[in-house]
Amino acid sequence: MASDDHPLDSASDYPVADIAAAWERERPGTPVSSIGIVTPLWRLAKLLGDDRRRVLARAGVDTATLDLLSVLRRAGEPYALTTRELADRSMITAGAISQRVARAEREGLVTRRPGNAPRTQGGAGRRRSVVVELTSAGHRLVESTVDQVLTREADLMTGLDPDQQNQLAELLRVLLQDVQRRLNDHRLTQVGEPE
Protein backbone atom coordinates (compact mmCIF):
# COMPACT_ATOMS: atom_id res chain seq x y z
CA MET A 1 0.00 0.00 0.00
CA ALA A 2 1.14 3.55 -0.57
CA SER A 3 2.33 5.62 2.34
CA ASP A 4 0.78 8.95 3.25
CA ASP A 5 4.05 10.66 2.35
CA HIS A 6 4.07 9.65 -1.32
CA PRO A 7 1.36 10.03 -3.93
CA LEU A 8 -0.05 6.83 -5.34
CA ASP A 9 1.35 5.69 -8.67
CA SER A 10 -2.00 5.73 -10.40
CA ALA A 11 -3.96 7.97 -12.70
CA SER A 12 -7.12 7.08 -10.80
CA ASP A 13 -8.76 9.71 -8.61
CA TYR A 14 -9.85 6.89 -6.28
CA PRO A 15 -7.00 4.37 -6.27
CA VAL A 16 -8.55 1.90 -3.82
CA ALA A 17 -9.77 -0.35 -6.65
CA ASP A 18 -6.30 -0.13 -8.24
CA ILE A 19 -4.70 -1.30 -4.98
CA ALA A 20 -7.04 -4.29 -4.75
CA ALA A 21 -6.53 -5.15 -8.42
CA ALA A 22 -2.75 -4.99 -8.04
CA TRP A 23 -2.81 -7.39 -5.08
CA GLU A 24 -5.11 -9.76 -7.00
CA ARG A 25 -2.74 -9.63 -9.99
CA GLU A 26 0.44 -10.11 -7.94
CA ARG A 27 -0.95 -12.56 -5.40
CA PRO A 28 -3.98 -14.38 -6.82
CA GLY A 29 -6.26 -15.59 -4.05
CA THR A 30 -5.25 -12.87 -1.59
CA PRO A 31 -8.40 -11.66 0.23
CA VAL A 32 -8.83 -8.06 -0.94
CA SER A 33 -12.47 -7.31 -0.09
CA SER A 34 -11.50 -5.32 3.03
CA ILE A 35 -9.31 -2.89 1.05
CA GLY A 36 -12.36 -1.00 -0.23
CA ILE A 37 -13.42 -0.36 3.39
CA VAL A 38 -10.24 -0.20 5.46
CA THR A 39 -8.15 1.96 3.11
CA PRO A 40 -10.73 4.79 2.84
CA LEU A 41 -11.41 4.59 6.59
CA TRP A 42 -7.71 5.06 7.35
CA ARG A 43 -7.41 7.91 4.85
CA LEU A 44 -10.56 9.59 6.19
CA ALA A 45 -9.34 9.18 9.78
CA LYS A 46 -6.07 10.88 8.88
CA LEU A 47 -7.73 13.68 6.91
CA LEU A 48 -10.37 14.33 9.58
CA GLY A 49 -7.85 14.05 12.42
CA ASP A 50 -5.46 16.49 10.76
CA ASP A 51 -8.29 18.91 10.03
CA ARG A 52 -9.57 18.73 13.62
CA ARG A 53 -6.07 19.42 14.95
CA ARG A 54 -5.84 22.51 12.72
CA VAL A 55 -9.23 23.78 13.94
CA LEU A 56 -8.20 23.18 17.54
CA ALA A 57 -4.78 24.81 17.06
CA ARG A 58 -6.53 27.96 15.84
CA ALA A 59 -8.74 27.78 18.94
CA GLY A 60 -5.71 27.27 21.19
CA VAL A 61 -6.63 23.82 22.55
CA ASP A 62 -5.41 20.27 21.91
CA THR A 63 -7.54 17.19 21.22
CA ALA A 64 -6.99 15.57 24.64
CA THR A 65 -7.90 18.75 26.53
CA LEU A 66 -11.03 19.29 24.45
CA ASP A 67 -12.05 15.68 25.11
CA LEU A 68 -11.67 16.22 28.87
CA LEU A 69 -13.60 19.49 28.85
CA SER A 70 -16.30 18.02 26.60
CA VAL A 71 -16.88 15.05 28.91
CA LEU A 72 -17.30 17.44 31.85
CA ARG A 73 -19.60 19.74 29.87
CA ARG A 74 -21.81 16.87 28.69
CA ALA A 75 -22.20 15.71 32.30
CA GLY A 76 -24.43 18.72 32.96
CA GLU A 77 -24.38 21.06 35.92
CA PRO A 78 -22.33 21.36 38.06
CA TYR A 79 -19.96 20.08 35.32
CA ALA A 80 -18.03 17.91 37.75
CA LEU A 81 -17.04 14.23 37.71
CA THR A 82 -14.64 12.03 39.63
CA THR A 83 -11.45 11.05 37.87
CA ARG A 84 -12.80 7.48 37.71
CA GLU A 85 -15.98 8.69 35.98
CA LEU A 86 -13.87 10.77 33.60
CA ALA A 87 -11.71 7.77 32.70
CA ASP A 88 -14.78 5.57 32.15
CA ARG A 89 -16.59 8.15 30.00
CA SER A 90 -13.44 9.02 28.04
CA MET A 91 -12.62 5.33 27.62
CA ILE A 92 -8.99 5.87 28.54
CA THR A 93 -6.79 4.86 31.46
CA ALA A 94 -6.75 6.54 34.85
CA GLY A 95 -3.13 7.55 34.20
CA ALA A 96 -4.08 9.30 30.96
CA ILE A 97 -6.91 11.14 32.72
CA SER A 98 -4.55 12.21 35.49
CA GLN A 99 -2.19 13.74 32.93
CA ARG A 100 -5.02 15.51 31.10
CA VAL A 101 -6.47 16.89 34.34
CA ALA A 102 -3.07 18.14 35.53
CA ARG A 103 -2.48 19.95 32.24
CA ALA A 104 -5.98 21.47 32.17
CA GLU A 105 -5.64 22.54 35.81
CA ARG A 106 -2.35 24.33 35.05
CA GLU A 107 -4.17 26.16 32.25
CA GLY A 108 -6.98 27.21 34.61
CA LEU A 109 -9.62 25.15 32.77
CA VAL A 110 -10.52 22.77 35.61
CA THR A 111 -10.12 22.52 39.37
CA ARG A 112 -9.60 19.43 41.51
CA ARG A 113 -10.93 18.76 44.99
CA PRO A 114 -11.23 15.72 47.25
CA GLY A 115 -14.47 13.82 46.84
CA ASN A 116 -16.35 11.22 48.80
CA ALA A 117 -15.70 7.69 47.67
CA PRO A 118 -17.60 4.57 48.68
CA ARG A 119 -16.07 2.11 51.10
CA THR A 120 -13.76 -0.44 49.55
CA GLN A 121 -14.87 -4.06 49.29
CA GLY A 122 -15.29 -5.60 52.71
CA GLY A 123 -16.19 -2.21 54.20
CA ALA A 124 -12.66 -1.41 55.34
CA GLY A 125 -11.70 2.24 54.91
CA ARG A 126 -12.57 4.62 52.13
CA ARG A 127 -10.94 4.98 48.76
CA ARG A 128 -9.62 8.39 47.86
CA SER A 129 -11.50 10.10 45.09
CA VAL A 130 -10.87 13.33 43.26
CA VAL A 131 -13.61 15.47 41.74
CA VAL A 132 -12.72 17.50 38.65
CA GLU A 133 -14.86 20.52 37.82
CA LEU A 134 -14.93 22.93 34.88
CA THR A 135 -13.89 26.49 35.66
CA SER A 136 -15.65 29.40 33.98
CA ALA A 137 -12.65 29.66 31.61
CA GLY A 138 -12.94 25.95 30.79
CA HIS A 139 -16.67 26.31 30.20
CA ARG A 140 -16.16 29.24 27.82
CA LEU A 141 -13.42 27.39 25.93
CA VAL A 142 -15.43 24.19 25.45
CA GLU A 143 -18.54 26.12 24.37
CA SER A 144 -16.73 28.05 21.65
CA THR A 145 -14.49 25.20 20.53
CA VAL A 146 -17.16 22.51 20.27
CA ASP A 147 -19.19 24.79 17.99
CA GLN A 148 -16.15 25.31 15.74
CA VAL A 149 -15.29 21.61 15.57
CA LEU A 150 -18.81 20.28 15.06
CA THR A 151 -19.73 22.97 12.53
CA ARG A 152 -16.59 22.21 10.52
CA GLU A 153 -17.13 18.45 10.65
CA ALA A 154 -20.83 18.77 9.74
CA ASP A 155 -19.76 20.84 6.73
CA LEU A 156 -17.28 18.14 5.68
CA MET A 157 -20.11 15.57 5.70
CA THR A 158 -22.34 17.49 3.26
CA GLY A 159 -21.10 15.36 0.35
CA LEU A 160 -23.64 12.85 1.66
CA ASP A 161 -27.33 13.68 1.96
CA PRO A 162 -28.96 13.24 5.41
CA ASP A 163 -30.25 9.74 4.59
CA GLN A 164 -26.80 8.64 3.40
CA GLN A 165 -25.23 10.12 6.55
CA ASN A 166 -27.66 8.17 8.74
CA GLN A 167 -27.08 4.97 6.79
CA LEU A 168 -23.29 5.34 6.98
CA ALA A 169 -23.43 6.16 10.72
CA GLU A 170 -25.46 3.01 11.34
CA LEU A 171 -23.16 0.81 9.24
CA LEU A 172 -20.09 2.22 11.00
CA ARG A 173 -21.71 1.57 14.40
CA VAL A 174 -22.36 -2.06 13.45
CA LEU A 175 -18.84 -2.51 12.07
CA LEU A 176 -17.14 -0.82 15.04
CA GLN A 177 -19.05 -2.87 17.61
CA ASP A 178 -18.31 -6.11 15.76
CA VAL A 179 -14.59 -5.36 15.37
CA GLN A 180 -14.35 -4.30 19.04
CA ARG A 181 -16.01 -7.57 20.06
CA ARG A 182 -13.73 -9.65 17.84
CA LEU A 183 -10.60 -7.89 19.11
CA ASN A 184 -11.90 -7.66 22.69
CA ASP A 185 -10.93 -3.97 22.69
CA HIS A 186 -13.59 -1.42 23.56
CA ARG A 187 -11.40 1.65 23.87
CA LEU A 188 -12.10 4.67 21.71
CA THR A 189 -8.97 6.71 21.19
CA GLN A 190 -7.78 9.20 18.64
CA VAL A 191 -6.06 7.80 15.57
CA GLY A 192 -2.41 7.17 16.39
CA GLU A 193 -2.85 7.82 20.13
CA PRO A 194 -2.51 4.63 22.18
CA GLU A 195 -4.18 5.24 25.55
Number of C-alpha atoms within 10 A of each C-alpha: 11 10 7 9 6 7 8 17 10 10 8 10 7 11 17 18 13 15 20 18 14 14 15 14 11 9 10 11 9 11 11 16 10 9 15 14 11 12 15 14 12 12 12 12 15 15 11 15 16 13 15 19 15 15 18 18 12 12 15 10 17 15 14 20 18 19 16 23 26 21 19 26 20 10 13 10 10 10 18 22 22 20 20 16 17 25 19 14 14 20 15 17 14 17 12 14 23 15 13 17 24 16 15 22 18 10 12 14 23 24 18 17 10 11 15 12 14 12 12 11 9 6 8 8 11 12 13 12 15 16 18 23 24 26 18 12 13 23 19 12 18 25 14 11 20 16 11 16 18 12 11 14 14 10 10 11 12 11 10 11 10 11 9 13 14 12 12 13 12 12 11 12 12 11 12 14 14 12 13 13 11 9 9 10 10 13 14 14 13 12 12 9 8 9 14
